[in-house]
Amino acid sequence: MDNKNCFDEINLMTVIVNIGMASKIMKHAKKHGVKGGTILLGTGTIRNQLLEFLGINEARKEIVLMAADSNTCEIALEELDKKFNFKKPNHGIAFSTSIKGIFGTKAMKCTEIEERGEKVAEYNLILSIVDKGKGEMVVDAANKAGSRGATIINGRGSGIHETSKVFGMEIEPEKEIVLIISQSEFTEGIVSSISKDMKIDEPGNGIIFVQDIDSTYGLY
């Protein structure tokens, strides 16, 4: 297939914010060239002794997924950071990852991207899919290896016989998806801890993906 008219690179932007902020994120991103996106609901884990003592150490989150060419992505993330100040605690986290292609949208026709040069990422996205109710176990295992928190997405669709799709994968209603951002030097240890505690090597116990993150906002 001739990809001369294809974008040089396509990135997936992920923005994790408090409930009620996702629509504002989407609206502002559209002002800077992003065509649209998907909003998911999730639960963020907060490592705070006072909140844990009070029994409120979880917070509902909204996850915004948006795809754009790399230039648009860079501009949009910078403008979102200026607007919503992700550097301040509890204002959100934004990051981008590279994707090889995109299907099912009229806004982008690219279906394949040429391989890029070797680049060492500072951060990784660790994505674990496990049975419903085991997401917290994944978080606990990750924390033992140095993770500072995670976001848990419930994979239930709108109906009992439906599935939802995240990153193009069908997620059965009884599954949970755990998103963890890790500094690259800790990634191997975190993945190893999750794999060991969750017995990932045994059939049906879950799956783990690791992606390089190109840019981040709100991590400190």
C-alpha positions in Angstrom: 0.0 0.0 0.0 1.3 3.5 -0.9 1.7 5.5 2.3 3.1 8.7 0.8 0.1 10.7 1.9 0.2 9.1 5.3 1.1 11.1 8.4 4.7 10.8 9.3 3.7 9.6 12.8 0.4 9.2 14.6 0.2 9.4 18.4 -2.4 8.4 20.9 -2.9 11.1 23.5 -4.2 9.9 26.9 -5.4 12.5 29.5 -6.5 11.3 32.9 -8.5 13.9 34.9 -11.1 14.2 37.6 -14.7 13.5 36.9 -16.4 16.3 35.0 -13.2 17.6 33.3 -13.1 15.3 30.2 -15.6 17.3 28.1 -13.5 20.4 28.8 -10.3 18.6 27.8 -12.0 17.4 24.5 -13.4 20.9 23.7 -10.0 22.6 24.2 -8.2 19.9 22.2 -10.5 20.4 19.3 -9.5 24.1 19.2 -6.0 22.9 18.4 -6.6 20.4 15.6 -7.8 17.3 17.4 -10.8 15.8 15.5 -12.3 13.9 18.4 -11.8 11.2 21.0 -13.2 8.7 23.4 -14.0 9.2 27.1 -13.8 6.3 29.6 -14.5 6.1 33.3 -12.0 4.8 35.7 -10.8 4.7 39.3 -7.5 6.3 40.3 -5.4 5.1 43.2 -3.9 7.6 45.6 -1.0 6.8 47.9 -1.8 9.1 50.8 -1.8 7.9 54.4 -4.4 10.4 55.6 -6.8 9.5 52.8 -6.2 5.8 53.4 -6.9 6.2 57.1 -10.2 8.0 56.3 -11.1 5.2 53.8 -11.2 7.6 50.8 -8.0 6.7 49.0 -9.7 6.2 45.6 -11.0 8.8 43.2 -13.1 8.4 40.2 -11.4 9.5 37.0 -12.2 10.2 33.4 -9.8 9.0 30.7 -9.7 10.8 27.4 -8.2 9.0 24.4 -7.5 11.1 21.3 -5.5 10.3 18.1 -3.7 12.9 16.0 -0.6 13.3 13.9 2.5 13.9 15.9 2.7 17.7 15.2 -0.9 18.2 16.2 -0.5 16.0 19.2 2.5 18.0 20.5 0.7 21.3 20.0 -2.5 20.1 21.6 -0.7 18.6 24.7 1.2 21.8 25.2 -1.9 23.9 25.0 -3.8 21.6 27.3 -1.0 21.9 29.8 -1.2 25.7 29.6 -4.9 25.7 30.1 -5.3 23.0 32.8 -1.9 23.2 34.4 -1.1 19.5 34.8 2.0 20.4 36.8 -0.2 21.2 39.8 -1.1 18.3 42.0 -4.4 16.6 41.2 -4.9 18.6 38.0 -4.4 15.6 35.8 -1.9 13.6 33.8 -1.4 13.7 30.1 0.9 11.6 27.9 1.3 10.4 24.3 2.3 7.0 22.8 3.1 6.2 19.3 0.8 3.9 17.3 1.5 2.1 14.0 -1.8 2.8 12.3 -5.4 3.9 12.7 -8.6 2.4 11.2 -12.3 3.3 11.2 -12.0 7.1 11.1 -12.5 9.4 8.1 -10.3 12.1 9.7 -7.1 9.9 9.2 -6.4 7.5 6.4 -3.1 6.3 7.6 -2.9 2.5 8.1 0.9 2.0 8.4 3.8 3.9 9.8 7.5 3.5 8.8 9.8 2.3 11.6 11.4 5.2 13.5 15.0 5.3 14.7 16.0 3.8 18.0 15.0 6.0 21.0 15.1 5.3 24.7 11.9 6.4 26.4 12.0 8.0 29.8 8.6 6.6 30.8 6.6 3.5 29.9 2.9 2.7 30.0 2.2 -0.6 31.6 -1.3 -1.9 30.7 -2.6 -4.9 32.5 -5.9 -6.7 31.8 -7.2 -8.9 34.6 -10.5 -10.4 35.9 -12.9 -8.0 37.5 -12.0 -7.4 41.2 -8.3 -8.1 40.7 -7.3 -4.6 39.5 -6.3 -3.6 43.1 -4.1 -6.7 43.4 -2.3 -5.5 40.3 -1.8 -2.1 41.9 -0.6 -3.6 45.1 2.0 -5.7 43.2 3.1 -2.7 41.2 3.5 -0.5 44.3 5.8 -3.1 45.9 8.2 -2.6 43.0 8.1 1.2 43.1 5.0 2.3 41.3 3.4 5.4 42.7 -0.2 4.8 41.6 -2.5 3.7 38.8 -5.8 4.1 37.1 -8.3 1.2 36.9 -10.8 1.1 34.1 -13.8 -1.1 34.4 -14.2 -2.9 31.0 -18.0 -3.4 31.2 -20.0 -2.4 28.1 -23.4 -0.8 28.1 -25.1 -4.2 28.0 -24.5 -7.5 29.6 -23.8 -9.2 26.3 -21.6 -6.4 24.9 -17.9 -5.7 25.0 -16.0 -2.4 25.0 -12.8 -1.7 23.1 -9.7 -0.1 24.5 -6.7 0.3 22.1 -8.5 -1.8 19.6 -8.8 -4.8 22.0 -12.1 -6.3 22.9 -12.5 -6.3 26.7 -15.1 -8.7 28.2 -17.5 -7.2 30.7 -15.9 -8.9 33.7 -12.4 -7.5 33.1 -10.5 -4.6 34.6 -7.8 -2.6 32.8 -5.0 -1.1 34.9 -2.9 1.7 33.5 0.4 2.4 35.2 3.0 5.0 34.2 6.5 4.0 35.1 9.9 5.4 34.8 11.7 3.1 32.4 14.3 2.0 34.9 11.5 0.6 37.2 9.4 -0.9 34.4 11.0 -4.4 34.4 10.7 -4.7 38.2 7.0 -3.6 38.2 6.1 -6.0 35.4 7.9 -8.8 37.1 6.1 -8.1 40.4 2.7 -8.0 38.7 3.5 -11.2 36.7 4.6 -13.0 39.8 1.7 -12.0 42.1 -1.0 -12.4 39.5 0.6 -15.6 38.0 0.3 -14.1 34.5 2.1 -17.0 32.9 -0.8 -19.3 33.8 -3.6 -19.3 31.2 -6.6 -17.1 31.9 -4.9 -15.0 34.6 -4.4 -11.8 32.5 -2.2 -10.1 30.1 0.3 -7.2 30.3 1.4 -4.8 27.6 4.2 -2.3 27.8 4.4 0.8 25.5 7.0 3.6 25.3 5.6 7.1 26.2 6.8 9.9 23.9 5.9 12.9 26.1 4.3 13.5 29.5 2.6 16.2 31.4 1.7 16.3 35.1 4.2 13.7 36.3 6.4 14.7 39.2 
